[in-house]
Amino acid sequence: MSCPAMAQLLSNTLYYKRFFPYYAFNVLGGLDSEGKGCVFTYDAVGSYERTGYSAQGTGSILIMSVLNNQLKSPRPLLLPAR
C-alpha cells in the first residue's frame, strides 16, 4: 500500500470516530512512489497534511526547535571538521 493511500486510510479511520474521537495525534512516515520520504501529521478528527518533518506528544515543543534549526534553516549547525 502506498504512503498517500495509507495516509488517507488513517484519516478516514479517525474521521469516522469524530464524535467519539480516539484523541490521538498521529504522525505517519514512509516512502512515496519516487523513493522520497514523506511525513503526514494528523489532528484528533483526521485532518492531515504532508510535511517535511513533525513531532507530536509531550516532547514535541522541545524537539521542534531542534528540528527547525537542523532541517528548516538554510545553514544548519554542522560539526567542525577534524
Buried (B, 14 or more C-beta within 10 A) or exposed (E): EEBBEBBBEBBEEBBEBEEEEEEEBBBBEBEEEEEEEBBBBBBBBBEBEBEEBBBBEEEEEEBBEEBEEEEEEEEEEEEEEE
